[in-house]
Each structure stands twice: as C-alpha cells, then as structure tokens.
C-alpha cells in the first residue's frame, strides 16, 4: 500500500453516501439557442465527470443537429417572459436577431463554445447522439441533412434501449 | 484532512483533491494516479505538466476544452487517457483543485 489515511477519515458527505449517476440520457426537444445549450452543456459536464451521455434529438430539437440550422439557432423574443420586454416589442422586425447576436456575443466573451463546436466536443468525448425517426419523417429530413456527429436515426423505443440504466432528462 | 503518499504527507479535501498545490511532486502525482487506477504514460505527463503550468499562470486549473486546445492532447485522446473523466482527474493527479468551469 502506498496510500494511507493518517488521521480520522471525514464522515462521508451526503452526496458520497448516494449512488453516483453513471449514465445520463437527455431528450432535446427544442430548437432555440437558449434551449440547445442546457442539454449540450449538461451532457458535456457528464462526460467530463466520467458519466456516460446519450442524447436524443426530437421535434424542434432536430434543428440543433441539422447542418442547415446548427449555426443559425435563435433566441425567441416573443412568448418568452424571461426577455423582460413587452411581447409587442419583441415582435418588431430585427428584435430576434438582436437578442440572438447579444447572446452569442456574451457566450463568446465567456469562451463558451458554439453549438457546432459542442457537438464535435461531445462526439469526441464519447457521448452518443441520435436523431428521432418520427421527427425526421415529419420534417422530411434525411440522415445526410444531419451533422456527422449524429450516429443514427432511431425510434423512441430504440432510444430507451440506448438509455439503459440512465437518468432521463427532457429539455 | 491529511493523507500520506509514498511517505509524504499532504492535505486533501473530502473529494481527494490536494488543497495545497505546492506540496505536489511528480512522485505524489504517481501515487494519486495509482489510487484512481491509472498507469501514467508520457502522454499523461504532457497533460499533467500543462495543467500545472496553466494553473500557475491563470490562477485556476484548466477545463477539458482548454487542455484540449492548448496542451497538444486532443479531446478524444484526453478521454482515452482519463476514461473516468478528464474534467476532474487531470486536475486531481496534478495536485490542483477541481475545475469550476462547465466546459
């Protein structure tokens, strides 16, 4: 033994007594910039901690992994109370672009990677990315329309097999 | 709390991260790696050396993205070197605190 604890070990903390999370499965169902980040950042944080991560992109969440839209996700200014501006103002031409540009600048300032780069990081980190077959049919997209980091187009039932043993999170 | 690595006493927190980076030596790094089941290769040392140098410059340990961008060891390779999570383990072996960032 090269390692010994020489004084009294501290009592295990509350988090140490509970079973650690080993697998996180995230269903990404929204395609706005503000809804894309939480899922991707959480999945990345999971991988950085040695937790398996599986992502399932469905409905509007498909935009996050679609080549044409991945670099053009928007912050919604209408119907979004967190913007703290009147809906009528949020609906004026250019408001959505302005809000999106402002958020992108802020993300850049904090050195937070773009959605595009996060997909690459996630794939390199060993996270698994899947697209929902039903949503693909609905939006008439093919596998070629998707970013190369998406491993496969699968059904919801397939997803639950991929998510075995996982904590499932819907965003 | 105190912990002994190969005859050297160091202070660690309840997650096993050293609390005083100046107590660290490469030998202690090897002992911490032993403890978490890692056999250190020259590639590990490239990462560990980068983390210590970067932390000394920046005042905080680097996150995974920073390591992958600046150390010359890419994301894929980092995860192969530290399969149980490079986010925490690179810092822990390097005798640094747990990184704060999410990337």
Interface residues (C-beta under 8 A of the other chain):
Chain A: X2 X3 X4 X5 X6 X7 X8 X9 X10 X13 X16 X41 X44 X45 X47 X48 X49 X50 X51 X111 X112 X113 X121 X124 X125 X126
Chain B: X1 X2 X3 X4 X5 X6 X9 X14 X31 X34 X35 X63 X64 X65 X68 X74 X75 X76 X79 X82 X83 X84 X85 X86 X87 X88 X89 X102 X103
